[in-house]
């Protein structure tokens, strides 16, 4: 996984290579965003979700975290992650 900041994420699982771009979000604090990203990915991976769902959940988790002034967002709950997944536009591009 390579984070491109506001330009999204490039990720591969050895079979798929994807670039996911998301709508702009206001960043208040970047501290903890990488940890939130990893936690979101692992959450979906442990649930045996597909690769793209794992990456999208990771992005949603990071989005929640950067919108908070705290190191760990006070809104870091699965319901809020699902809300972000349903409301923040994410464009997925398959790469060669």
Phi, psi and omega in degrees: 000132175237119177276133178249021181062232183292350179272358176105211186220137169252132184216153174217149173244015182094340178247316179248145172235123184227154172236117178249121176253146181233161178299152180298138174230147179286130180258127176257330185197124181273348182298126178091354182296319179295320177296317179297319179302309181298317179298318178296319178297311182298321179306312181285325179296319178294334177275006179063031177285162179289163185306313182296320177298322178297314181292319179297320177294322177299314178298315180300318179296317178295321178301314179301317184291319182289343179274001180250152174277350180272157177297320172242120184302140175291351180254015184280080177228153181301327179295322178287323176299314178298322177299315178297317179300329181272345186242334182268123180294132175230127180256125182252127177239125175283131179255156180291000000 
